[in-house]
Amino acid sequence: MGKKRKANVWKKNTNKRNRDDPASSKNFPDRTEDALKQNENFETYYKAQKIVPEEEWDSLISHLKRSLPTSFRVTGTRIQAEDLVTQIKRDFIPFIQNIEFDGVTYEPPHEIPWYPDGLGWSFEVPKIALKKSVHLNKFHKFLVTESEIGNISRQEAVSMIPPLLLDVKPNHAVLDMCAAPGSKTSQIIEFIHADIKPDEIPNGIVVANDSNYKRACMLVHQTNRLHSPCLIVTNHNGERFPNLFKRNKDDNSEQFFFDRILADVPCSGDGTMRKNPAIWNTWNFKEAIHLHKIQEKILKRAVHLVKVGGRIVYSTCSLNPIENEAVVASALNHYKGALELVDVSDELKNLIRRPGLSSWKVFDRDGVESNTVKVEDSEIGDKPSAEKQDEKNETKTLYTSLYPPKNSSELHLDRCLRIYPHLQNTGGFFVAVLKKTSALDATHSVKKTVRKDIMNSAAESDKIEDGSSDVAEEDSESDTPLATGTLGSVPLRETEYDPEKPRIDPSLEENPYVFLNPNEGSLKSAIDFYKISPKLNTGGFLARAEKSVHRTVYFVSNSVKELLSEPNNKLRMVNTGVKMLAKPASRTPNCEFRLVSEGVPILLPFIGSDFVVDMDFGDFSTFLKLKNPRFDQLSPSLSEVVSKTEKQISLIVRYIPSVSEQEQDQKKPLVRAPIILPAWRGNDSLSIHIDKSELRSIIIRVLGVDADIGKSGFKMENNSRTSDKFLQEKKENKDI
């Protein structure tokens, strides 16, 4: 979904927008008077565009004034996805049927009909109602807990569409150009890991980029929950994302192209009015015009970065054709013969969509319709079609790319998707799927010209939210890149934008990532100690400082390593890798590193078998309840196995559910997916090494009890005295 740019998204205020997380919006009943949700200019503009038939207009406006349903999806790459869906259907839906609040009856959560495999869900319940219903409150806690550990992503339904239409495969290299806050990136990561065997690591790569450093850090937080070694998070202006290179078979450097690119560009966001009602008061004619050029440049840059035969998905959460069809038409005409719109009418068949517009009207910043400009084929591009001065003597430019091209009927703009709120009770959205059909040639390059009127103007640019300019800074005539922000840099707008040769962003002052040699030092000791197989690609271990001693060691896939090791690649890298090893808290560890929970699922197929402890339901139940059981509190057989392992080391606990075991106690839910946890082997006890949210989720799914510490009556015990109490009650057949 396109990103709304405003003064400061990090400033705390009641109107903060996080469009990919419906739970962050105020889902109160519609008590606001409709008079507060009106904008005459908005209605005048979109009636003129004829975005829907006249008989549907009232329904569209009515839905825009209603609160947006909450939607979420179950993480498809997690082996427990089926268990979570079963849990939703069995433990929650039967108890929240036909909830009534303020005289309105609400339906229970239901599957989103067009989302594959029943993993997408939606429900429309006011947030305030959660406090009034015990069952709703319990369901809300479930969503919060599972979201924190990455099993569920709370995401607006229409935001899920672009990654689905991207058609990502596990071997693809994918670029998400404007990725924050990360919900779409998470979907892409899921597709990269889809249908991959436990002992395999995908060849695919996901580069998640955002132009704002703080938002890029938020992106790291969101995507880290998926623990993918195939992810790189970067910080570049989308329109200036650098060319990347790779080594060919002859060990020469050649340009690296992406298989898939998502350009979910910054936009005015008027499709999010249901979640962000403040837009009713702030909507204006000029914002779309202001954003049009940066949207166009991001899309054009994507065309240069994608391989022949690759797919680009361009999307916004705007209804405005100036930000949608006009941008797509400009790119199609600029790259005529090398780019085409893909017909995706057979994809997501249960998604109700409307075709893109082939004609639209252009209004200037003052809301005056501008229809006097005739667009010639030679004018298609960045050339201004008309200019006038306002009362502040500021130039107001209308570009020919804002207008419908006279060949619009040949561009198949009807293949674009328009999603309207009244069709399936969602937000508003626009998606275009494009395919690069041939390599670019000289005719697709932008001719560099210097406009005298702009050269004589001030070089300072108007900055927008993320620090990037309204019009990107361009290359000079020289092939030598100039550092941004220095006195020698080319003034803004001095040359036309060239998406083929974008300026290089300055380096990012971050601690460098350094690949570690698996055949020396403490890493070799850890690999030897844990008997890690070389099949893991042990050359993929890296640390974030150029030191001889490291507190944390990360791991990346072989494909990511090759990309990051190429010296010609100049990436402003914010984060990469999955935490695999870390310094233990023990004062007398037998190994310099312990195993980290994020990396355990990756490491399991490659670690020595004597570091893996299998538990049956009884022992696993004890392990979860006590959290730190002594060996004598486990079954004799398991106690004997654990006692033979070395002291002060990491182990991996594996529970493979057995239906027959669980059926012995009807209170226990049926869990089908194996559960893998890191543990620390002390002198005479075994400790769980995961955070409370993940532990709570596992207890609920495995034991069928609410694990809210201190609130629900179930208390996880963690020392010898309470453990003895547990043993005594267990003997008396009491259920804790």
Disulfide bonds with the S-S distance in Angstrom:
none
